[in-house]
Amino acid sequence: MGNLRDKFAGSLLGTALGDALGASGWGRALARRGNADAEAQPPEILCYTDDTHMAIGVAESLIERRGLDADHMAARFAENYEREPYRGYGPGPPRIFRMMRAGVDWRRAARLVYPGGSFGNGAAMRIAPLGLFYNDDLRTLKRAAEEASGITHTHPLGIEGAVLQAAAVALAVRSGEGAPLDPRDFLGILRGIVSQGIYAERLEAIDRLLKEGADPRRVVAELGNGVEAFNSVPTAIFSFLANFGSFPRAILYAIGLGGDTDTIGAMTGAISGAYLGARGIPQGWLARLEDADRLERLALALFEAKYGPGQ
């Protein structure tokens, strides 16, 4: 299971690198130049944002509880935020966490903060560890992603974006040696998961754009690059599928589309890293990534929580 272990590490490290590169001036400049040179050396430490910080919370909770415990995960999110509130959190989650600390159940807090629910990409950006943990059972993964998303995002479009991202990570983990990735098959499985019309339309657009080799402006026009889950999760999936053989190309393509670059970069990195593994990520980039060793240890612990030690 060594290759699978490497894929777990690749997905967590890929999340953080995509996030950090999308948040950094250096990463955005590299993407604008269209330079996917894996030898390009970041001049400074690449620091991640709330995208990775919340993904860490997902992984920590899954490890401690040996699966999804939404109450535990919600509490871990609040604890981690209080320790590191400077990670660039949007206004919603901290309000939910403060309400939780005041005794409000997280199920009620999320609905009070966002009447009708949030359809942003905040649930999708952090969901990769769940996709890793439940990679072998898409039905269970769907239910778990829906429940985990509801801690902060209760709108059906926000939830389904997280489900779609988690499923993409799971499929990437399962593809590779012995099961080469076929973008059409990949999209076909994802189509069977979604129920919201806008995601079905976006998946059809991905298929069309892959066939026609669309330029970035058309990709943004048809898939989006914003903070809404339906305008960013499909964009991350396209960025991966259009460049599935290269982590640097996938990440820099995603960031080069502009918009919500750190989150689209994080989601693209989670999928690409799950497919290529940590060995497919440029080592020079990893050497400059904040907490890279910690993230790798966390991925190993998540792998062992799933499959047992010594596997």
C-alpha positions in Angstrom: 0.0 0.0 0.0 3.0 2.3 -0.3 1.6 4.0 -3.4 -1.7 4.7 -1.6 0.2 6.1 1.4 2.1 8.4 -1.0 -1.2 9.5 -2.5 -2.6 10.5 0.9 0.5 12.6 1.5 0.3 14.0 -2.0 -3.3 15.2 -1.5 -2.6 17.0 1.8 0.6 18.5 0.6 -1.0 19.4 -2.7 -3.9 21.2 -0.9 -1.4 23.3 1.0 0.8 24.1 -1.9 -2.1 25.0 -4.2 -3.4 27.2 -1.4 -0.1 28.8 -0.6 0.9 29.4 -4.2 -2.5 30.9 -5.0 -2.2 33.2 -2.1 1.4 34.3 -2.8 2.5 37.0 -5.2 5.3 34.7 -6.5 2.9 31.9 -7.3 0.4 34.2 -9.1 3.3 35.8 -11.1 4.6 32.4 -12.1 1.1 31.4 -13.3 0.7 34.6 -15.2 3.9 33.9 -17.1 2.6 30.5 -18.0 5.8 29.0 -16.6 5.2 25.5 -15.1 9.0 25.1 -14.5 9.2 22.7 -11.5 12.7 23.9 -10.9 11.6 27.5 -10.2 12.4 28.1 -6.6 10.1 30.1 -4.3 12.1 33.0 -2.8 10.2 32.8 0.5 8.3 30.4 2.7 5.0 29.5 1.1 2.3 30.1 3.9 -1.1 28.5 3.7 -4.4 30.1 4.5 -7.7 29.0 6.1 -8.3 26.5 3.3 -5.5 24.3 4.5 -6.0 25.1 8.2 -9.5 23.8 8.0 -8.4 20.7 6.0 -6.0 20.0 8.9 -9.0 20.1 11.3 -10.9 17.6 9.1 -7.9 15.3 9.1 -7.3 15.6 12.8 -10.9 14.8 13.6 -11.0 11.8 11.3 -7.8 10.4 12.9 -9.0 10.9 16.5 -12.5 9.5 15.9 -11.5 6.9 13.2 -14.2 8.4 11.0 -16.6 11.2 10.8 -17.9 12.6 14.1 -19.4 16.0 13.1 -19.7 17.2 16.7 -16.0 16.5 17.2 -15.0 18.1 13.9 -17.0 21.2 14.6 -15.3 21.6 18.0 -11.9 21.0 16.4 -12.6 23.8 13.8 -13.3 26.2 16.6 -10.3 25.2 18.6 -7.9 25.5 15.6 -9.4 28.9 14.7 -8.8 30.2 18.2 -5.2 29.1 18.1 -4.5 30.6 14.6 -7.2 33.2 13.7 -4.8 34.9 11.3 -5.2 32.4 8.5 -7.4 34.6 6.5 -10.8 33.2 7.5 -13.9 34.8 5.9 -16.4 36.4 8.2 -18.9 33.5 8.5 -17.0 30.6 10.1 -15.5 32.7 13.0 -19.1 33.9 13.8 -20.2 30.3 13.9 -17.3 29.3 16.1 -18.0 32.1 18.6 -21.6 31.2 18.8 -20.6 27.6 19.5 -18.4 28.7 22.3 -21.4 30.6 23.7 -23.4 27.4 23.8 -25.2 27.5 20.5 -25.4 24.1 18.7 -23.4 24.2 15.5 -26.4 23.0 13.5 -28.3 26.1 14.6 -25.4 28.5 14.4 -24.7 27.8 10.7 -28.3 28.6 9.9 -28.4 31.7 12.0 -25.2 33.1 10.4 -26.4 32.2 6.8 -30.2 32.2 6.6 -30.9 29.8 3.8 -27.3 28.5 3.9 -24.0 29.5 2.3 -23.2 28.3 -1.2 -19.6 29.4 -1.0 -16.7 27.0 -1.5 -15.6 26.9 2.2 -16.8 23.4 2.7 -15.3 22.1 -0.5 -11.9 23.7 0.1 -11.3 21.6 3.3 -13.0 18.3 2.3 -10.0 16.5 0.8 -9.1 14.4 3.9 -12.7 13.0 3.8 -12.3 12.1 0.2 -9.1 10.2 1.2 -10.6 8.4 4.1 -13.7 7.2 2.3 -12.1 6.8 -1.1 -13.3 3.1 -1.3 -17.0 3.8 -0.8 -18.6 6.7 -2.7 -22.0 6.3 -1.1 -20.6 6.6 2.4 -18.4 9.4 1.2 -21.4 11.4 -0.1 -23.3 11.1 3.2 -20.2 12.0 5.2 -19.3 15.0 3.0 -22.9 16.3 3.3 -22.8 16.0 7.1 -19.3 17.5 7.4 -20.2 20.4 5.1 -23.3 21.3 7.2 -21.0 22.4 10.1 -20.7 25.7 8.2 -22.5 25.4 4.9 -26.2 24.3 4.7 -27.2 25.5 1.3 -27.6 22.5 -1.2 -25.2 24.2 -3.7 -22.5 24.6 -1.0 -23.0 21.0 0.2 -23.0 19.5 -3.3 -19.8 21.4 -4.2 -18.1 19.7 -1.3 -19.5 16.3 -2.3 -18.2 16.8 -5.8 -14.7 17.8 -4.7 -14.5 14.9 -2.2 -15.5 12.5 -4.9 -12.9 13.9 -7.3 -10.2 13.4 -4.6 -11.5 9.8 -4.0 -11.4 9.0 -7.8 -8.0 10.4 -8.1 -6.7 8.2 -5.3 -8.2 5.2 -7.0 -6.7 6.0 -10.4 -3.1 5.5 -11.5 -1.0 2.4 -11.5 -3.1 -0.4 -12.9 -6.1 1.9 -13.4 -5.1 4.7 -15.8 -7.1 7.9 -15.6 -9.7 8.4 -18.3 -11.2 11.9 -18.1 -14.5 10.8 -19.6 -14.9 7.9 -17.2 -13.9 10.3 -14.3 -16.6 12.8 -15.3 -19.1 10.0 -15.9 -18.8 8.9 -12.3 -19.1 12.4 -11.0 -22.2 13.0 -13.1 -23.8 10.0 -11.3 -23.2 11.8 -7.9 -24.6 15.2 -8.5 -28.3 16.2 -8.3 -28.1 20.0 -8.7 -28.7 21.1 -12.2 -25.9 23.7 -12.2 -23.3 21.1 -11.4 -24.6 18.7 -14.1 -24.2 21.6 -16.5 -20.7 22.4 -15.4 -19.6 18.8 -15.7 -21.0 18.8 -19.3 -19.0 22.0 -19.9 -15.8 20.4 -18.6 -16.2 17.5 -21.0 -16.8 19.9 -23.9 -13.9 22.1 -22.9 -11.5 19.2 -22.7 -12.4 18.1 -26.2 -12.1 21.5 -27.7 -9.0 22.7 -25.9 -10.5 26.0 -24.8 -8.4 29.0 -23.8 -8.5 30.2 -20.2 -10.9 33.1 -20.9 -13.5 30.6 -22.2 -12.9 28.3 -19.2 -13.6 31.2 -16.8 -16.7 32.2 -18.8 -18.2 28.7 -18.7 -16.9 27.4 -15.3 -16.2 30.5 -13.3 -13.4 31.4 -10.9 -15.3 32.9 -8.0 -16.0 32.0 -4.3 -19.2 30.3 -5.0 -18.9 26.5 -4.9 -20.4 26.1 -8.4 -18.0 28.7 -9.8 -14.9 27.1 -8.4 -15.2 23.3 -7.7 -15.8 22.5 -11.4 -12.9 24.9 -12.3 -10.6 22.9 -10.1 -11.7 19.6 -11.6 -11.1 21.0 -15.1 -7.7 22.3 -14.2 -6.7 18.8 -13.0 -8.2 16.9 -15.9 -6.6 19.2 -18.5 -3.2 18.7 -16.8 -3.5 15.4 -15.0 0.0 14.3 -15.8 1.8 17.2 -14.1 1.2 18.8 -10.7 3.0 22.1 -11.6 1.0 22.5 -14.8 -2.3 21.8 -13.0 -1.7 24.1 -10.1 -0.3 27.0 -12.2 -3.1 26.6 -14.8 -5.7 26.9 -12.0 -4.1 29.9 -10.4 -3.6 31.5 -13.8 -7.4 31.6 -14.2 -7.5 34.3 -11.6 -10.4 35.0 -9.2 -10.3 32.9 -5.9 -6.8 31.7 -6.7 -5.9 30.2 -3.3 -9.1 28.1 -3.0 -9.1 26.9 -6.6 -5.4 26.2 -6.3 -6.0 24.3 -3.0 -8.8 22.1 -4.5 -6.8 21.5 -7.7 -3.8 20.6 -5.6 -5.8 18.2 -3.5 -7.0 16.2 -6.6 -3.6 16.3 -8.5 -1.7 15.3 -5.3 -4.1 12.5 -4.7 -3.5 11.2 -8.3 0.3 11.7 -8.6 1.3 11.3 -5.0 3.8 13.3 -3.1 6.5 12.0 -5.4 4.9 13.9 -8.2 5.2 17.3 -6.4 8.3 19.4 -7.1 10.6 18.9 -4.1 11.9 22.5 -4.3 8.4 23.7 -3.7 7.8 21.3 -0.8 11.1 22.5 0.7 9.6 26.0 1.0 6.1 25.0 2.1 5.1 25.9 5.6 4.6 22.8 7.9 5.3 20.4 5.1 6.7 17.8 7.6 3.6 18.1 9.8 1.3 17.7 6.8 3.1 14.6 5.7 2.9 13.1 9.2 -0.8 14.0 9.4 -1.4 12.2 6.1 0.4 9.1 7.4 -1.7 9.1 10.5 -4.9 9.5 8.4 -3.8 6.6 6.2 -3.2 4.4 9.3 -6.5 5.5 10.8 -8.1 4.1 7.7 -6.1 1.0 6.9 -4.3 0.3 10.2 -0.6 0.6 11.2 2.0 -1.2 9.2 0.1 -1.3 6.0 
